[in-house]
Amino acid sequence: MDCLKATSMIRRFISDDLKRREYKEFVRHIQSCKECYDETEVLLLVEKADTAFFADQVQSYDFSDLLKKKIESFEKETFRRRILSGVILTGVLLITILLVAILIFYLNR
């Protein structure tokens, strides 16, 4: 991904409107491009500060490391989804094996 494309995706990233694949590509780019990371961080900070200000939460809101926390949250969610997918796949495989074993047992009677 180039900087122009990444810059055009910042607003959608902040509002969580990126598809999973776009999100991964965007995060990969900003982690390797300081300029895009900094721009994303500033815009995320402005968005959160604006939201907090109008909700009268400015004094209690922690604005440090917003982008880092957002990326970490995405990575944790991605990890959870992978684990869940693995568990589901394993369950389906075990049920299939069980059904095949039952079928073989009844066919050999």
Secondary structure, 3 states (H helix, E strand, C coil): CCHHHHHHHHHHHHCCCCCHHHHHHHHHHHHHCHHHHHHHHHHHHHHHHHHHHHCCCHHHCCCCCHHHHHHHHHHHHHHHHHHHHHHHHHHHHHHHHHHHHHHHHHHCC
